[in-house]
Amino acid sequence: MMEMHLERPLRLGRTFAYTGRFRTEGDEVVHRVAVATWPFTPGRELRRRATLLAPDRLRLEPLNPGHGLALSLTWQRTDPA
């Protein structure tokens, strides 16, 4: 059996990224990772609570802060369509 040891590659510093499709379920956003940097793996589903702060601002927060990697994102539209 092979033992896995996750370690952040030094070249990534404090950055992370992932992309893929998403869907909404109530006030949750579920991202299905297609391509990503460490620590996200393709095929993984990431669940976030979505809160609309203003017409042009959206916050995504982890459902269970303190369990693993807990990152909050705030998106703001810079050019309203």
C-alpha positions, 0 to 999 in steps of 0.5 A: 500500500502506498502512503500519501503525503500532501505537501504544498509545492513551494512554487505556489506560495499562498495561492490556489485556484480551481475551475469547473462547473457549478450548481446551486442547491438552496443557499449553497454553491457546489463546485465540481473541480475540473482543473486545480492547483494543490490541494484540490483534486479533479472530480472533488465537489466543494460546497460553499454557502453563498450570500449576496451582500449587495447587487454586485457582491457575492460571498462564498464561505465554507459550510464547516469552518475549522474542518480542513482548509477553510477559505472565504471568497468575496467576489465583486463585479467591477463592470455592471452588465 
